[in-house]
Amino acid sequence: MSSLEQIEAAILTLASDEFQRLRQWFFNVDYQRWDDQLEQDVANG
């Protein structure tokens, strides 16, 4: 089983409040990466 498959399986076992916390954390990380990329693109012209 790959690491991703292990993560997916673990996510499926989370209680709804833990899943909500994970979802918010993932959203924040994704947004920060997008924001960092946008800043880099602007800096590069």
N, CA and C atoms as an extended XYZ file, in Angstrom:
135
Properties=species:S:1:pos:R:3:atomname:S:1:resname:S:1:resid:I:1 pbc="F F F"
N         0.853       -1.172        0.000 N   MET     1
C         0.000        0.000        0.000 CA  MET     1
C         0.906        1.245        0.000 C   MET     1
N         0.605        2.185       -0.873 N   SER     2
C         1.396        3.413       -0.960 CA  SER     2
C         1.066        4.358        0.190 C   SER     2
N         1.925        5.338        0.370 N   SER     3
C         1.682        6.345        1.410 CA  SER     3
C         0.359        7.059        1.180 C   SER     3
N         0.080        7.394       -0.076 N   LEU     4
C        -1.177        8.081       -0.380 CA  LEU     4
C        -2.373        7.201       -0.033 C   LEU     4
N        -2.295        5.940       -0.350 N   GLU     5
C        -3.393        5.031       -0.012 CA  GLU     5
C        -3.570        4.923        1.501 C   GLU     5
N        -2.471        4.934        2.244 N   GLN     6
C        -2.549        4.892        3.703 CA  GLN     6
C        -3.205        6.165        4.245 C   GLN     6
N        -2.837        7.304        3.670 N   ILE     7
C        -3.433        8.572        4.089 CA  ILE     7
C        -4.926        8.579        3.785 C   ILE     7
N        -5.291        8.145        2.592 N   GLU     8
C        -6.704        8.096        2.213 CA  GLU     8
C        -7.487        7.208        3.173 C   GLU     8
N        -6.935        6.050        3.495 N   ALA     9
C        -7.618        5.124        4.403 CA  ALA     9
C        -7.769        5.750        5.789 C   ALA     9
N        -6.734        6.443        6.254 N   ALA    10
C        -6.800        7.085        7.571 CA  ALA    10
C        -7.847        8.194        7.582 C   ALA    10
N        -7.927        8.941        6.498 N   ILE    11
C        -8.914       10.023        6.418 CA  ILE    11
C       -10.325        9.470        6.539 C   ILE    11
N       -10.562        8.334        5.928 N   LEU    12
C       -11.896        7.740        5.974 CA  LEU    12
C       -12.306        7.315        7.378 C   LEU    12
N       -11.349        7.190        8.275 N   THR    13
C       -11.675        6.770        9.644 CA  THR    13
C       -11.850        7.947       10.597 C   THR    13
N       -11.612        9.168       10.136 N   LEU    14
C       -11.702       10.330       11.008 CA  LEU    14
C       -13.144       10.613       11.432 C   LEU    14
N       -13.271       11.059       12.650 N   ALA    15
C       -14.564       11.563       13.118 CA  ALA    15
C       -14.865       12.843       12.359 C   ALA    15
N       -16.126       13.222       12.293 N   SER    16
C       -16.504       14.372       11.483 CA  SER    16
C       -15.817       15.664       11.923 C   SER    16
N       -15.610       15.864       13.224 N   ASP    17
C       -14.931       17.078       13.665 CA  ASP    17
C       -13.455       17.076       13.272 C   ASP    17
N       -12.817       15.919       13.323 N   GLU    18
C       -11.429       15.812       12.879 CA  GLU    18
C       -11.326       16.007       11.373 C   GLU    18
N       -12.290       15.459       10.641 N   PHE    19
C       -12.304       15.634        9.195 CA  PHE    19
C       -12.448       17.112        8.839 C   PHE    19
N       -13.296       17.828        9.557 N   GLN    20
C       -13.481       19.254        9.319 CA  GLN    20
C       -12.186       20.014        9.574 C   GLN    20
N       -11.489       19.677       10.659 N   ARG    21
C       -10.199       20.320       10.948 CA  ARG    21
C        -9.189       20.035        9.853 C   ARG    21
N        -9.129       18.803        9.371 N   LEU    22
C        -8.218       18.436        8.283 CA  LEU    22
C        -8.569       19.187        7.015 C   LEU    22
N        -9.858       19.272        6.729 N   ARG    23
C       -10.310       19.975        5.534 CA  ARG    23
C        -9.901       21.440        5.568 C   ARG    23
N       -10.068       22.079        6.710 N   GLN    24
C        -9.680       23.480        6.847 CA  GLN    24
C        -8.171       23.636        6.728 C   GLN    24
N        -7.422       22.744        7.353 N   TRP    25
C        -5.956       22.790        7.264 CA  TRP    25
C        -5.515       22.643        5.809 C   TRP    25
N        -6.094       21.678        5.096 N   PHE    26
C        -5.725       21.443        3.707 CA  PHE    26
C        -6.069       22.658        2.851 C   PHE    26
N        -7.229       23.249        3.084 N   PHE    27
C        -7.625       24.448        2.354 CA  PHE    27
C        -6.609       25.564        2.580 C   PHE    27
N        -6.184       25.771        3.827 N   ASN    28
C        -5.213       26.815        4.148 CA  ASN    28
C        -3.867       26.564        3.474 C   ASN    28
N        -3.397       25.334        3.500 N   VAL    29
C        -2.127       24.997        2.857 CA  VAL    29
C        -2.234       25.205        1.352 C   VAL    29
N        -3.317       24.762        0.758 N   ASP    30
C        -3.516       24.911       -0.688 CA  ASP    30
C        -3.560       26.385       -1.070 C   ASP    30
N        -4.281       27.184       -0.298 N   TYR    31
C        -4.375       28.613       -0.581 CA  TYR    31
C        -3.014       29.283       -0.457 C   TYR    31
N        -2.238       28.924        0.571 N   GLN    32
C        -0.915       29.518        0.757 CA  GLN    32
C         0.012       29.167       -0.399 C   GLN    32
N        -0.028       27.931       -0.873 N   ARG    33
C         0.807       27.537       -2.018 CA  ARG    33
C         0.393       28.304       -3.266 C   ARG    33
N        -0.914       28.461       -3.467 N   TRP    34
C        -1.406       29.220       -4.617 CA  TRP    34
C        -0.942       30.674       -4.518 C   TRP    34
N        -1.059       31.256       -3.332 N   ASP    35
C        -0.653       32.642       -3.112 CA  ASP    35
C         0.849       32.812       -3.347 C   ASP    35
N         1.646       31.871       -2.843 N   ASP    36
C         3.098       31.927       -3.056 CA  ASP    36
C         3.429       31.848       -4.544 C   ASP    36
N         2.753       30.975       -5.269 N   GLN    37
C         2.995       30.838       -6.702 CA  GLN    37
C         2.609       32.111       -7.438 C   GLN    37
N         1.498       32.701       -7.067 N   LEU    38
C         1.052       33.944       -7.696 CA  LEU    38
C         2.087       35.041       -7.466 C   LEU    38
N         2.565       35.169       -6.238 N   GLU    39
C         3.586       36.181       -5.944 CA  GLU    39
C         4.846       35.950       -6.769 C   GLU    39
N         5.245       34.691       -6.911 N   GLN    40
C         6.424       34.371       -7.706 CA  GLN    40
C         6.196       34.699       -9.177 C   GLN    40
N         5.039       34.390       -9.690 N   ASP    41
C         4.718       34.701      -11.084 CA  ASP    41
C         4.735       36.212      -11.336 C   ASP    41
N         4.178       36.977      -10.413 N   VAL    42
C         4.169       38.430      -10.545 CA  VAL    42
C         5.597       38.965      -10.514 C   VAL    42
N         6.409       38.451       -9.614 N   ALA    43
C         7.800       38.893       -9.504 CA  ALA    43
C         8.595       38.569      -10.768 C   ALA    43
N         8.251       37.456      -11.413 N   ASN    44
C         8.942       37.039      -12.637 CA  ASN    44
C         8.411       37.721      -13.879 C   ASN    44
N         7.340       38.489      -13.735 N   GLY    45
C         6.758       39.222      -14.855 CA  GLY    45
C         5.855       38.359      -15.629 C   GLY    45
